[in-house]
Amino acid sequence: MHTCPWCTTEYVNWQSQCKQCGGPLPPPPGMKLGEPPPPAPRKLPSTYVKRVRWTENIATLVGLGFTGIGLLIAVPMLANKLWLPALIPGFFLLGGVSMFRHGWKSAAGRLRAFKSGKAVEGRIERVGIDASQQINGRHPSRVVYHFPIGDQWHEGQIITFDTTATLRSSGQPVWVLYNENDPNENAIYPPLS
Ligand SMILES: [Zn+2]
């Protein structure tokens, strides 16, 4: 099975371009470097933008949930002038907002790298399970990649529940896009998840 990394459509036979969203599919697992990214500004499939911001973004989803719960509990307390007890949902609210902002900011950086980042040839460094995180009893996979800027190597990583990412192996060359004024905003092209 080959999964389109932009919109998750599945194909039995590999194709270079997704029929659903038009995004390019990564080359089949192996050691080959795919087609280079098109010149910036690149157009991103809208389903992918939604996935990066919301459906696959743990921080924005959980942050939004905490913010909502905090508001639901804090607002009636404040309306009844229960200042001190409202501190607890207040902390929930603050934590939720900061988590949401973090998720939104990292999504924006990643999307900026896809849209206007500079393309360089990098490589997969290692692929493994991220035992430090757990959601519903499952550990996500972590893919670490390196890419050169001048004579320095930078590191980027992807943490995902998408198992296609783990089909990559260390040493495999990949295209990496990064923002020249902030290389911490980077992404593998085509995306791994
Ligand atoms: Zn697609």
Backbone and ligand atoms as CSV (ligand in chain L), in Angstrom:
chain,resi,resn,atom,element,x,y,z
A,1,MET,N,N,0.841,-1.210,0.000
A,1,MET,CA,C,0.000,0.000,0.000
A,1,MET,C,C,0.873,1.257,0.000
A,2,HIS,N,N,0.504,2.223,-0.829
A,2,HIS,CA,C,1.202,3.511,-0.812
A,2,HIS,C,C,0.201,4.571,-0.390
A,3,THR,N,N,0.536,5.330,0.638
A,3,THR,CA,C,-0.378,6.332,1.157
A,3,THR,C,C,0.079,7.715,0.726
A,4,CYS,N,N,-0.867,8.502,0.203
A,4,CYS,CA,C,-0.533,9.885,-0.138
A,4,CYS,C,C,-0.273,10.635,1.166
A,5,PRO,N,N,0.930,11.226,1.310
A,5,PRO,CA,C,1.252,11.882,2.575
A,5,PRO,C,C,0.497,13.200,2.762
A,6,TRP,N,N,-0.097,13.714,1.701
A,6,TRP,CA,C,-0.802,15.004,1.792
A,6,TRP,C,C,-2.243,14.812,2.245
A,7,CYS,N,N,-2.899,13.763,1.723
A,7,CYS,CA,C,-4.336,13.625,2.018
A,7,CYS,C,C,-4.707,12.222,2.497
A,8,THR,N,N,-3.740,11.323,2.634
A,8,THR,CA,C,-3.886,9.952,3.136
A,8,THR,C,C,-4.673,9.000,2.224
A,9,THR,N,N,-4.911,9.371,0.971
A,9,THR,CA,C,-5.509,8.422,0.031
A,9,THR,C,C,-4.539,7.253,-0.176
A,10,GLU,N,N,-5.086,6.025,-0.225
A,10,GLU,CA,C,-4.213,4.865,-0.368
A,10,GLU,C,C,-4.247,4.296,-1.780
A,11,TYR,N,N,-3.105,3.863,-2.242
A,11,TYR,CA,C,-2.986,3.281,-3.576
A,11,TYR,C,C,-2.299,1.934,-3.480
A,12,VAL,N,N,-2.802,0.979,-4.275
A,12,VAL,CA,C,-2.151,-0.330,-4.317
A,12,VAL,C,C,-0.856,-0.204,-5.100
A,13,ASN,N,N,-0.940,0.510,-6.234
A,13,ASN,CA,C,0.258,0.708,-7.054
A,13,ASN,C,C,0.786,2.127,-6.871
A,14,TRP,N,N,2.075,2.236,-6.782
A,14,TRP,CA,C,2.686,3.542,-6.584
A,14,TRP,C,C,2.446,4.449,-7.788
A,15,GLN,N,N,2.157,5.725,-7.551
A,15,GLN,CA,C,2.113,6.705,-8.621
A,15,GLN,C,C,2.829,7.970,-8.184
A,16,SER,N,N,3.241,8.741,-9.190
A,16,SER,CA,C,4.046,9.908,-8.837
A,16,SER,C,C,3.189,11.039,-8.281
A,17,GLN,N,N,1.899,11.079,-8.697
A,17,GLN,CA,C,1.051,12.174,-8.245
A,17,GLN,C,C,-0.293,11.657,-7.762
A,18,CYS,N,N,-0.788,12.210,-6.645
A,18,CYS,CA,C,-2.053,11.759,-6.077
A,18,CYS,C,C,-3.221,12.203,-6.958
A,19,LYS,N,N,-4.150,11.260,-7.224
A,19,LYS,CA,C,-5.300,11.584,-8.070
A,19,LYS,C,C,-6.317,12.424,-7.300
A,20,GLN,N,N,-6.308,12.315,-5.958
A,20,GLN,CA,C,-7.266,13.060,-5.129
A,20,GLN,C,C,-6.887,14.520,-4.975
A,21,CYS,N,N,-5.638,14.763,-4.535
A,21,CYS,CA,C,-5.273,16.122,-4.142
A,21,CYS,C,C,-4.180,16.719,-5.021
A,22,GLY,N,N,-3.604,15.926,-5.911
A,22,GLY,CA,C,-2.590,16.462,-6.814
A,22,GLY,C,C,-1.193,16.541,-6.220
A,23,GLY,N,N,-1.070,16.189,-4.941
A,23,GLY,CA,C,0.256,16.254,-4.306
A,23,GLY,C,C,1.167,15.152,-4.814
A,24,PRO,N,N,2.483,15.393,-4.863
A,24,PRO,CA,C,3.397,14.332,-5.294
A,24,PRO,C,C,3.591,13.297,-4.188
A,25,LEU,N,N,3.631,12.013,-4.585
A,25,LEU,CA,C,3.881,10.953,-3.610
A,25,LEU,C,C,5.392,10.761,-3.450
A,26,PRO,N,N,5.860,10.440,-2.237
A,26,PRO,CA,C,7.289,10.157,-2.085
A,26,PRO,C,C,7.638,8.898,-2.872
A,27,PRO,N,N,8.907,8.739,-3.266
A,27,PRO,CA,C,9.278,7.521,-3.987
A,27,PRO,C,C,9.035,6.324,-3.076
A,28,PRO,N,N,8.806,5.134,-3.665
A,28,PRO,CA,C,8.576,3.959,-2.837
A,28,PRO,C,C,9.762,3.770,-1.882
A,29,PRO,N,N,9.509,3.190,-0.687
A,29,PRO,CA,C,10.608,3.021,0.275
A,29,PRO,C,C,11.808,2.380,-0.394
A,30,GLY,N,N,12.935,2.930,-0.160
A,30,GLY,CA,C,14.149,2.477,-0.808
A,30,GLY,C,C,15.171,3.559,-0.610
A,31,MET,N,N,16.200,3.546,-1.378
A,31,MET,CA,C,17.272,4.501,-1.130
A,31,MET,C,C,17.272,5.639,-2.148
A,32,LYS,N,N,16.189,5.745,-2.939
A,32,LYS,CA,C,16.214,6.736,-4.009
A,32,LYS,C,C,15.717,8.103,-3.551
A,33,LEU,N,N,16.375,9.157,-4.020
A,33,LEU,CA,C,15.914,10.517,-3.780
A,33,LEU,C,C,14.855,10.829,-4.825
A,34,GLY,N,N,13.708,11.362,-4.407
A,34,GLY,CA,C,12.629,11.634,-5.347
A,34,GLY,C,C,12.868,12.886,-6.166
A,35,GLU,N,N,11.830,13.280,-6.897
A,35,GLU,CA,C,11.873,14.510,-7.682
A,35,GLU,C,C,12.097,15.705,-6.750
A,36,PRO,N,N,12.892,16.682,-7.160
A,36,PRO,CA,C,13.080,17.850,-6.293
A,36,PRO,C,C,11.786,18.650,-6.148
A,37,PRO,N,N,11.601,19.372,-5.027
A,37,PRO,CA,C,10.392,20.175,-4.841
A,37,PRO,C,C,10.316,21.258,-5.918
A,38,PRO,N,N,9.108,21.635,-6.329
A,38,PRO,CA,C,8.992,22.728,-7.297
A,38,PRO,C,C,9.461,24.036,-6.657
A,39,PRO,N,N,9.782,25.055,-7.481
A,39,PRO,CA,C,10.246,26.317,-6.909
A,39,PRO,C,C,9.148,26.996,-6.080
A,40,ALA,N,N,9.559,27.791,-5.079
A,40,ALA,CA,C,8.616,28.521,-4.221
A,40,ALA,C,C,8.029,29.701,-5.001
A,41,PRO,N,N,6.824,30.169,-4.672
A,41,PRO,CA,C,5.933,29.629,-3.645
A,41,PRO,C,C,5.202,28.378,-4.124
A,42,ARG,N,N,5.130,27.358,-3.246
A,42,ARG,CA,C,4.480,26.101,-3.599
A,42,ARG,C,C,3.045,26.109,-3.102
A,43,LYS,N,N,2.203,25.468,-3.893
A,43,LYS,CA,C,0.802,25.382,-3.494
A,43,LYS,C,C,0.617,24.081,-2.709
A,44,LEU,N,N,-0.021,24.159,-1.557
A,44,LEU,CA,C,-0.209,22.955,-0.746
A,44,LEU,C,C,-1.650,22.468,-0.855
A,45,PRO,N,N,-1.849,21.131,-0.958
A,45,PRO,CA,C,-3.228,20.621,-0.926
A,45,PRO,C,C,-3.913,21.088,0.363
A,46,SER,N,N,-5.153,21.602,0.235
A,46,SER,CA,C,-5.815,22.187,1.407
A,46,SER,C,C,-6.081,21.148,2.492
A,47,THR,N,N,-6.295,19.871,2.084
A,47,THR,CA,C,-6.498,18.826,3.087
A,47,THR,C,C,-5.250,18.689,3.956
A,48,TYR,N,N,-4.082,18.903,3.338
A,48,TYR,CA,C,-2.849,18.762,4.100
A,48,TYR,C,C,-2.697,19.899,5.116
A,49,VAL,N,N,-3.018,21.121,4.674
A,49,VAL,CA,C,-2.941,22.278,5.575
A,49,VAL,C,C,-3.820,22.032,6.802
A,50,LYS,N,N,-5.022,21.502,6.560
A,50,LYS,CA,C,-5.949,21.210,7.657
A,50,LYS,C,C,-5.366,20.156,8.599
A,51,ARG,N,N,-4.727,19.140,8.028
A,51,ARG,CA,C,-4.147,18.076,8.864
A,51,ARG,C,C,-3.021,18.619,9.732
A,52,VAL,N,N,-2.161,19.455,9.148
A,52,VAL,CA,C,-1.025,19.976,9.920
A,52,VAL,C,C,-1.520,20.884,11.043
A,53,ARG,N,N,-2.547,21.691,10.755
A,53,ARG,CA,C,-3.029,22.633,11.772
A,53,ARG,C,C,-3.906,21.970,12.820
A,54,TRP,N,N,-4.753,21.015,12.400
A,54,TRP,CA,C,-5.767,20.491,13.302
A,54,TRP,C,C,-5.694,18.998,13.531
A,55,THR,N,N,-6.118,18.213,12.526
A,55,THR,CA,C,-6.413,16.810,12.810
A,55,THR,C,C,-5.192,16.000,13.214
A,56,GLU,N,N,-3.972,16.414,12.792
A,56,GLU,CA,C,-2.800,15.643,13.192
A,56,GLU,C,C,-1.941,16.451,14.142
A,57,ASN,N,N,-2.518,17.501,14.705
A,57,ASN,CA,C,-1.737,18.368,15.578
A,57,ASN,C,C,-2.201,18.165,17.023
A,58,ILE,N,N,-1.457,17.344,17.745
A,58,ILE,CA,C,-1.853,16.990,19.118
A,58,ILE,C,C,-1.957,18.248,19.979
A,59,ALA,N,N,-0.992,19.174,19.835
A,59,ALA,CA,C,-0.970,20.355,20.707
A,59,ALA,C,C,-2.184,21.266,20.471
A,60,THR,N,N,-2.560,21.506,19.227
A,60,THR,CA,C,-3.714,22.389,19.008
A,60,THR,C,C,-5.000,21.724,19.498
A,61,LEU,N,N,-5.145,20.420,19.259
A,61,LEU,CA,C,-6.375,19.741,19.678
A,61,LEU,C,C,-6.502,19.688,21.194
A,62,VAL,N,N,-5.441,19.220,21.864
A,62,VAL,CA,C,-5.495,19.110,23.324
A,62,VAL,C,C,-5.586,20.503,23.942
A,63,GLY,N,N,-4.832,21.462,23.379
A,63,GLY,CA,C,-4.869,22.836,23.884
A,63,GLY,C,C,-6.259,23.423,23.799
A,64,LEU,N,N,-6.912,23.175,22.673
A,64,LEU,CA,C,-8.271,23.687,22.487
A,64,LEU,C,C,-9.233,23.032,23.484
A,65,GLY,N,N,-9.063,21.731,23.696
A,65,GLY,CA,C,-9.898,21.006,24.652
A,65,GLY,C,C,-9.754,21.568,26.061
A,66,PHE,N,N,-8.501,21.769,26.504
A,66,PHE,CA,C,-8.246,22.320,27.839
A,66,PHE,C,C,-8.828,23.725,27.965
A,67,THR,N,N,-8.653,24.525,26.905
A,67,THR,CA,C,-9.173,25.888,26.930
A,67,THR,C,C,-10.688,25.860,27.104
A,68,GLY,N,N,-11.342,24.977,26.349
A,68,GLY,CA,C,-12.799,24.872,26.415
A,68,GLY,C,C,-13.279,24.441,27.792
A,69,ILE,N,N,-12.624,23.403,28.356
A,69,ILE,CA,C,-13.019,22.902,29.681
A,69,ILE,C,C,-12.785,23.998,30.728
A,70,GLY,N,N,-11.616,24.655,30.644
A,70,GLY,CA,C,-11.291,25.727,31.580
A,70,GLY,C,C,-12.337,26.825,31.548
A,71,LEU,N,N,-12.736,27.222,30.335
A,71,LEU,CA,C,-13.737,28.283,30.182
A,71,LEU,C,C,-15.083,27.859,30.766
A,72,LEU,N,N,-15.485,26.633,30.433
A,72,LEU,CA,C,-16.790,26.134,30.889
A,72,LEU,C,C,-16.904,26.155,32.410
A,73,ILE,N,N,-15.782,25.834,33.076
A,73,ILE,CA,C,-15.823,25.780,34.537
A,73,ILE,C,C,-15.562,27.157,35.148
A,74,ALA,N,N,-14.627,27.902,34.564
A,74,ALA,CA,C,-14.218,29.172,35.178
A,74,ALA,C,C,-15.279,30.261,35.038
A,75,VAL,N,N,-15.917,30.335,33.876
A,75,VAL,CA,C,-16.837,31.452,33.637
A,75,VAL,C,C,-17.999,31.495,34.655
A,76,PRO,N,N,-18.694,30.365,34.884
A,76,PRO,CA,C,-19.770,30.423,35.897
A,76,PRO,C,C,-19.233,30.753,37.297
A,77,MET,N,N,-18.021,30.282,37.622
A,77,MET,CA,C,-17.433,30.584,38.931
A,77,MET,C,C,-17.180,32.077,39.066
A,78,LEU,N,N,-16.598,32.659,38.022
A,78,LEU,CA,C,-16.306,34.092,38.055
A,78,LEU,C,C,-17.600,34.895,38.107
A,79,ALA,N,N,-18.614,34.430,37.385
A,79,ALA,CA,C,-19.901,35.128,37.382
A,79,ALA,C,C,-20.500,35.144,38.790
A,80,ASN,N,N,-20.192,34.093,39.577
A,80,ASN,CA,C,-20.690,34.037,40.951
A,80,ASN,C,C,-19.670,34.553,41.967
A,81,LYS,N,N,-18.652,35.255,41.460
A,81,LYS,CA,C,-17.606,35.873,42.293
A,81,LYS,C,C,-16.855,34.855,43.166
A,82,LEU,N,N,-16.706,33.631,42.663
A,82,LEU,CA,C,-15.912,32.622,43.384
A,82,LEU,C,C,-14.468,32.743,42.883
A,83,TRP,N,N,-13.782,33.801,43.297
A,83,TRP,CA,C,-12.467,34.101,42.711
A,83,TRP,C,C,-11.455,32.998,42.966
A,84,LEU,N,N,-11.324,32.594,44.236
A,84,LEU,CA,C,-10.274,31.631,44.572
A,84,LEU,C,C,-10.492,30.261,43.909
A,85,PRO,N,N,-11.701,29.684,44.021
A,85,PRO,CA,C,-11.889,28.380,43.352
A,85,PRO,C,C,-11.696,28.463,41.840
A,86,ALA,N,N,-11.913,29.640,41.275
A,86,ALA,CA,C,-11.773,29.780,39.813
A,86,ALA,C,C,-10.320,29.705,39.366
A,87,LEU,N,N,-9.390,29.721,40.331
A,87,LEU,CA,C,-7.968,29.628,39.966
A,87,LEU,C,C,-7.653,28.305,39.277
A,88,ILE,N,N,-8.284,27.231,39.760
A,88,ILE,CA,C,-7.949,25.910,39.205
A,88,ILE,C,C,-8.351,25.808,37.722
A,89,PRO,N,N,-9.628,26.065,37.383
A,89,PRO,CA,C,-9.933,26.082,35.940
A,89,PRO,C,C,-9.168,27.180,35.218
A,90,GLY,N,N,-8.797,28.243,35.948
A,90,GLY,CA,C,-8.000,29.317,35.342
A,90,GLY,C,C,-6.659,28.807,34.852
A,91,PHE,N,N,-6.015,27.947,35.664
A,91,PHE,CA,C,-4.737,27.365,35.243
A,91,PHE,C,C,-4.927,26.438,34.037
A,92,PHE,N,N,-6.013,25.699,34.060
A,92,PHE,CA,C,-6.382,24.829,32.933
A,92,PHE,C,C,-6.465,25.647,31.652
A,93,LEU,N,N,-7.133,26.786,31.801
A,93,LEU,CA,C,-7.353,27.690,30.677
A,93,LEU,C,C,-6.025,28.222,30.141
A,94,LEU,N,N,-5.164,28.679,31.061
A,94,LEU,CA,C,-3.868,29.228,30.656
A,94,LEU,C,C,-3.017,28.159,29.974
A,95,GLY,N,N,-2.990,26.955,30.582
A,95,GLY,CA,C,-2.224,25.854,30.009
A,95,GLY,C,C,-2.736,25.512,28.619
A,96,GLY,N,N,-4.076,25.484,28.486
A,96,GLY,CA,C,-4.694,25.172,27.192
A,96,GLY,C,C,-4.326,26.184,26.136
A,97,VAL,N,N,-4.393,27.465,26.509
A,97,VAL,CA,C,-4.086,28.526,25.543
A,97,VAL,C,C,-2.627,28.440,25.110
A,98,SER,N,N,-1.715,28.194,26.072
A,98,SER,CA,C,-0.296,28.182,25.687
A,98,SER,C,C,0.015,26.948,24.844
A,99,MET,N,N,-0.654,25.827,25.125
A,99,MET,CA,C,-0.467,24.626,24.325
A,99,MET,C,C,-0.974,24.847,22.893
A,100,PHE,N,N,-2.138,25.473,22.817
A,100,PHE,CA,C,-2.718,25.755,21.505
A,100,PHE,C,C,-1.789,26.658,20.695
A,101,ARG,N,N,-1.274,27.707,21.352
A,101,ARG,CA,C,-0.377,28.639,20.653
A,101,ARG,C,C,0.863,27.927,20.155
A,102,HIS,N,N,1.425,27.044,20.996
A,102,HIS,CA,C,2.610,26.284,20.608
A,102,HIS,C,C,2.314,25.434,19.362
A,103,GLY,N,N,1.166,24.724,19.390
A,103,GLY,CA,C,0.784,23.869,18.257
A,103,GLY,C,C,0.575,24.678,16.993
A,104,TRP,N,N,-0.089,25.817,17.143
A,104,TRP,CA,C,-0.402,26.652,15.986
A,104,TRP,C,C,0.875,27.225,15.379
A,105,LYS,N,N,1.804,27.638,16.270
A,105,LYS,CA,C,3.062,28.234,15.819
A,105,LYS,C,C,3.912,27.209,15.074
A,106,SER,N,N,3.985,25.975,15.623
A,106,SER,CA,C,4.823,24.980,14.951
A,106,SER,C,C,4.195,24.566,13.618
A,107,ALA,N,N,2.850,24.523,13.563
A,107,ALA,CA,C,2.184,24.215,12.294
A,107,ALA,C,C,2.476,25.315,11.274
A,108,ALA,N,N,2.426,26.576,11.707
A,108,ALA,CA,C,2.668,27.698,10.799
A,108,ALA,C,C,4.095,27.641,10.254
A,109,GLY,N,N,5.063,27.287,11.126
A,109,GLY,CA,C,6.455,27.209,10.696
A,109,GLY,C,C,6.654,26.112,9.665
A,110,ARG,N,N,6.007,24.971,9.906
A,110,ARG,CA,C,6.132,23.843,8.995
A,110,ARG,C,C,5.499,24.188,7.642
A,111,LEU,N,N,4.330,24.823,7.683
A,111,LEU,CA,C,3.656,25.187,6.434
A,111,LEU,C,C,4.464,26.242,5.669
A,112,ARG,N,N,5.100,27.164,6.419
A,112,ARG,CA,C,5.952,28.169,5.768
A,112,ARG,C,C,7.112,27.490,5.052
A,113,ALA,N,N,7.718,26.474,5.722
A,113,ALA,CA,C,8.826,25.750,5.092
A,113,ALA,C,C,8.359,25.083,3.800
A,114,PHE,N,N,7.154,24.475,3.824
A,114,PHE,CA,C,6.625,23.830,2.617
A,114,PHE,C,C,6.360,24.847,1.517
A,115,LYS,N,N,5.825,25.997,1.888
A,115,LYS,CA,C,5.419,26.983,0.878
A,115,LYS,C,C,6.609,27.698,0.269
A,116,SER,N,N,7.536,28.154,1.120
A,116,SER,CA,C,8.570,29.044,0.589
A,116,SER,C,C,9.983,28.659,0.990
A,117,GLY,N,N,10.147,27.474,1.638
A,117,GLY,CA,C,11.476,27.090,2.116
A,117,GLY,C,C,12.450,26.773,0.993
A,118,LYS,N,N,13.739,26.811,1.356
A,118,LYS,CA,C,14.800,26.470,0.415
A,118,LYS,C,C,14.981,24.950,0.420
A,119,ALA,N,N,15.182,24.370,-0.761
A,119,ALA,CA,C,15.302,22.905,-0.861
A,119,ALA,C,C,16.773,22.479,-0.807
A,120,VAL,N,N,17.079,21.508,0.061
A,120,VAL,CA,C,18.413,20.906,0.091
A,120,VAL,C,C,18.263,19.390,0.213
A,121,GLU,N,N,19.329,18.695,-0.171
A,121,GLU,CA,C,19.301,17.240,-0.039
A,121,GLU,C,C,19.790,16.877,1.360
A,122,GLY,N,N,18.905,16.229,2.136
A,122,GLY,CA,C,19.281,15.784,3.474
A,122,GLY,C,C,19.219,14.273,3.520
A,123,ARG,N,N,19.266,13.722,4.725
A,123,ARG,CA,C,19.137,12.267,4.827
A,123,ARG,C,C,18.461,11.891,6.144
A,124,ILE,N,N,17.818,10.734,6.103
A,124,ILE,CA,C,17.204,10.190,7.316
A,124,ILE,C,C,18.324,9.716,8.229
A,125,GLU,N,N,18.268,10.128,9.473
A,125,GLU,CA,C,19.319,9.748,10.414
A,125,GLU,C,C,18.908,8.490,11.184
A,126,ARG,N,N,17.724,8.534,11.797
A,126,ARG,CA,C,17.236,7.322,12.458
A,126,ARG,C,C,15.715,7.338,12.544
A,127,VAL,N,N,15.161,6.161,12.645
A,127,VAL,CA,C,13.722,5.974,12.729
A,127,VAL,C,C,13.461,5.076,13.926
A,128,GLY,N,N,12.554,5.468,14.791
A,128,GLY,CA,C,12.293,4.613,15.944
A,128,GLY,C,C,11.002,4.989,16.640
A,129,ILE,N,N,10.763,4.340,17.762
A,129,ILE,CA,C,9.563,4.605,18.551
A,129,ILE,C,C,9.902,5.681,19.582
A,130,ASP,N,N,9.015,6.649,19.759
A,130,ASP,CA,C,9.216,7.685,20.763
A,130,ASP,C,C,8.528,7.244,22.058
A,131,ALA,N,N,9.314,6.611,22.949
A,131,ALA,CA,C,8.742,6.034,24.169
A,131,ALA,C,C,8.363,7.108,25.187
A,132,SER,N,N,8.794,8.362,24.972
A,132,SER,CA,C,8.509,9.413,25.959
A,132,SER,C,C,7.077,9.925,25.834
A,133,GLN,N,N,6.413,9.611,24.753
A,133,GLN,CA,C,5.031,10.071,24.586
A,133,GLN,C,C,4.105,8.881,24.387
A,134,GLN,N,N,2.873,9.059,24.836
A,134,GLN,CA,C,1.911,7.968,24.730
A,134,GLN,C,C,0.508,8.548,24.647
A,135,ILE,N,N,-0.239,8.133,23.652
A,135,ILE,CA,C,-1.634,8.566,23.551
A,135,ILE,C,C,-2.474,7.334,23.290
A,136,ASN,N,N,-3.484,7.117,24.139
A,136,ASN,CA,C,-4.330,5.924,24.062
A,136,ASN,C,C,-3.508,4.640,24.026
A,137,GLY,N,N,-2.439,4.598,24.814
A,137,GLY,CA,C,-1.638,3.385,24.906
A,137,GLY,C,C,-0.695,3.164,23.747
A,138,ARG,N,N,-0.633,4.126,22.810
A,138,ARG,CA,C,0.255,3.947,21.656
A,138,ARG,C,C,1.391,4.956,21.702
A,139,HIS,N,N,2.575,4.497,21.340
A,139,HIS,CA,C,3.712,5.404,21.232
A,139,HIS,C,C,3.821,5.855,19.774
A,140,PRO,N,N,4.080,7.139,19.557
A,140,PRO,CA,C,4.283,7.566,18.167
A,140,PRO,C,C,5.678,7.176,17.663
A,141,SER,N,N,5.875,7.272,16.373
A,141,SER,CA,C,7.202,7.040,15.796
A,141,SER,C,C,7.922,8.376,15.686
A,142,ARG,N,N,9.237,8.292,15.765
A,142,ARG,CA,C,10.025,9.501,15.596
A,142,ARG,C,C,11.026,9.292,14.461
A,143,VAL,N,N,11.022,10.224,13.511
A,143,VAL,CA,C,11.963,10.169,12.401
A,143,VAL,C,C,12.887,11.380,12.524
A,144,VAL,N,N,14.173,11.124,12.665
A,144,VAL,CA,C,15.149,12.216,12.776
A,144,VAL,C,C,15.890,12.325,11.450
A,145,TYR,N,N,16.019,13.553,10.944
A,145,TYR,CA,C,16.735,13.750,9.682
A,145,TYR,C,C,17.720,14.901,9.810
A,146,HIS,N,N,18.746,14.859,8.998
A,146,HIS,CA,C,19.771,15.901,8.995
A,146,HIS,C,C,19.802,16.566,7.627
A,147,PHE,N,N,20.113,17.850,7.616
A,147,PHE,CA,C,20.233,18.555,6.329
A,147,PHE,C,C,21.304,19.632,6.446
A,148,PRO,N,N,22.015,19.889,5.328
A,148,PRO,CA,C,23.140,20.819,5.388
A,148,PRO,C,C,22.721,22.262,5.099
A,149,ILE,N,N,23.287,23.195,5.870
A,149,ILE,CA,C,23.190,24.618,5.538
A,149,ILE,C,C,24.632,25.102,5.536
A,150,GLY,N,N,25.133,25.462,4.365
A,150,GLY,CA,C,26.565,25.771,4.256
A,150,GLY,C,C,27.349,24.529,4.627
A,151,ASP,N,N,28.278,24.648,5.576
A,151,ASP,CA,C,29.030,23.453,5.961
A,151,ASP,C,C,28.568,22.904,7.313
A,152,GLN,N,N,27.372,23.345,7.744
A,152,GLN,CA,C,26.823,22.857,9.016
A,152,GLN,C,C,25.658,21.910,8.762
A,153,TRP,N,N,25.551,20.899,9.619
A,153,TRP,CA,C,24.399,20.001,9.522
A,153,TRP,C,C,23.372,20.381,10.572
A,154,HIS,N,N,22.136,20.484,10.149
A,154,HIS,CA,C,21.044,20.769,11.080
A,154,HIS,C,C,20.183,19.525,11.248
A,155,GLU,N,N,19.465,19.484,12.385
A,155,GLU,CA,C,18.622,18.324,12.634
A,155,GLU,C,C,17.156,18.723,12.647
A,156,GLY,N,N,16.332,17.891,12.083
A,156,GLY,CA,C,14.895,18.090,12.155
A,156,GLY,C,C,14.270,16.782,12.577
A,157,GLN,N,N,13.041,16.817,13.077
A,157,GLN,CA,C,12.395,15.555,13.415
A,157,GLN,C,C,10.894,15.627,13.206
A,158,ILE,N,N,10.324,14.454,12.990
A,158,ILE,CA,C,8.887,14.324,12.821
A,158,ILE,C,C,8.419,13.304,13.847
A,159,ILE,N,N,7.389,13.657,14.595
A,159,ILE,CA,C,6.787,12.694,15.517
A,159,ILE,C,C,5.373,12.439,15.010
A,160,THR,N,N,5.074,11.188,14.720
A,160,THR,CA,C,3.807,10.910,14.047
A,160,THR,C,C,3.269,9.529,14.420
A,161,PHE,N,N,1.961,9.373,14.310
A,161,PHE,CA,C,1.337,8.063,14.496
A,161,PHE,C,C,1.187,7.346,13.162
A,162,ASP,N,N,1.566,8.031,12.093
A,162,ASP,CA,C,1.463,7.455,10.764
A,162,ASP,C,C,2.596,6.444,10.563
A,163,THR,N,N,2.238,5.171,10.397
A,163,THR,CA,C,3.271,4.135,10.353
A,163,THR,C,C,4.062,4.135,9.042
A,164,THR,N,N,3.566,4.833,7.995
A,164,THR,CA,C,4.338,4.849,6.745
A,164,THR,C,C,5.690,5.533,6.952
A,165,ALA,N,N,5.741,6.444,7.948
A,165,ALA,CA,C,6.999,7.147,8.212
A,165,ALA,C,C,8.100,6.165,8.601
A,166,THR,N,N,7.715,5.076,9.277
A,166,THR,CA,C,8.719,4.138,9.772
A,166,THR,C,C,9.253,3.223,8.671
A,167,LEU,N,N,8.668,3.323,7.478
A,167,LEU,CA,C,9.180,2.512,6.367
A,167,LEU,C,C,10.498,3.077,5.845
A,168,ARG,N,N,10.816,4.289,6.263
A,168,ARG,CA,C,12.088,4.885,5.837
A,168,ARG,C,C,13.223,4.269,6.639
A,169,SER,N,N,14.420,4.287,6.051
A,169,SER,CA,C,15.536,3.730,6.806
A,169,SER,C,C,16.663,4.747,6.882
A,170,SER,N,N,17.516,4.583,7.869
A,170,SER,CA,C,18.567,5.568,8.081
A,170,SER,C,C,19.535,5.551,6.907
A,171,GLY,N,N,19.975,6.742,6.549
A,171,GLY,CA,C,20.866,6.878,5.403
A,171,GLY,C,C,20.135,7.228,4.122
A,172,GLN,N,N,18.805,7.051,4.104
A,172,GLN,CA,C,18.055,7.343,2.889
A,172,GLN,C,C,18.068,8.839,2.588
A,173,PRO,N,N,18.412,9.228,1.342
A,173,PRO,CA,C,18.394,10.651,1.022
A,173,PRO,C,C,16.963,11.170,0.887
A,174,VAL,N,N,16.709,12.378,1.362
A,174,VAL,CA,C,15.380,12.995,1.262
A,174,VAL,C,C,15.550,14.478,0.941
A,175,TRP,N,N,14.518,15.066,0.345
A,175,TRP,CA,C,14.519,16.519,0.155
A,175,TRP,C,C,14.034,17.172,1.436
A,176,VAL,N,N,14.748,18.193,1.858
A,176,VAL,CA,C,14.340,18.947,3.048
A,176,VAL,C,C,14.136,20.400,2.637
A,177,LEU,N,N,13.058,20.987,3.124
A,177,LEU,CA,C,12.796,22.406,2.897
A,177,LEU,C,C,12.996,23.135,4.216
A,178,TYR,N,N,13.711,24.257,4.200
A,178,TYR,CA,C,13.876,25.022,5.449
A,178,TYR,C,C,13.797,26.513,5.160
A,179,ASN,N,N,13.390,27.246,6.163
A,179,ASN,CA,C,13.321,28.700,6.033
A,179,ASN,C,C,14.682,29.297,6.321
A,180,GLU,N,N,15.157,30.108,5.399
A,180,GLU,CA,C,16.521,30.609,5.537
A,180,GLU,C,C,16.692,31.510,6.754
A,181,ASN,N,N,15.635,32.221,7.177
A,181,ASN,CA,C,15.825,33.042,8.386
A,181,ASN,C,C,15.501,32.295,9.681
A,182,ASP,N,N,15.004,31.075,9.587
A,182,ASP,CA,C,14.848,30.240,10.781
A,182,ASP,C,C,14.854,28.762,10.394
A,183,PRO,N,N,16.066,28.151,10.342
A,183,PRO,CA,C,16.175,26.752,9.892
A,183,PRO,C,C,15.442,25.764,10.802
A,184,ASN,N,N,15.013,26.220,12.000
A,184,ASN,CA,C,14.220,25.324,12.845
A,184,ASN,C,C,12.858,25.054,12.224
A,185,GLU,N,N,12.457,25.908,11.286
A,185,GLU,CA,C,11.229,25.653,10.537
A,185,GLU,C,C,11.629,24.878,9.294
A,186,ASN,N,N,11.423,23.552,9.353
A,186,ASN,CA,C,11.858,22.713,8.237
A,186,ASN,C,C,10.900,21.545,8.063
A,187,ALA,N,N,11.001,20.886,6.933
A,187,ALA,CA,C,10.091,19.784,6.639
A,187,ALA,C,C,10.705,18.892,5.578
A,188,ILE,N,N,10.343,17.611,5.635
A,188,ILE,CA,C,10.735,16.679,4.583
A,188,ILE,C,C,9.750,16.815,3.423
A,189,TYR,N,N,10.253,16.813,2.198
A,189,TYR,CA,C,9.388,16.923,1.019
A,189,TYR,C,C,9.576,15.741,0.093
A,190,PRO,N,N,8.497,15.077,-0.357
A,190,PRO,CA,C,7.118,15.191,0.138
A,190,PRO,C,C,7.040,14.782,1.607
A,191,PRO,N,N,6.004,15.249,2.329
A,191,PRO,CA,C,5.949,14.975,3.759
A,191,PRO,C,C,5.942,13.477,4.043
A,192,LEU,N,N,6.441,13.112,5.206
A,192,LEU,CA,C,6.415,11.707,5.599
A,192,LEU,C,C,5.091,11.368,6.263
A,193,SER,N,N,4.392,12.389,6.749
A,193,SER,CA,C,3.095,12.144,7.380
A,193,SER,C,C,2.282,13.409,7.306
L,1,ZN,ZN,ZN,-3.361,13.142,-1.922
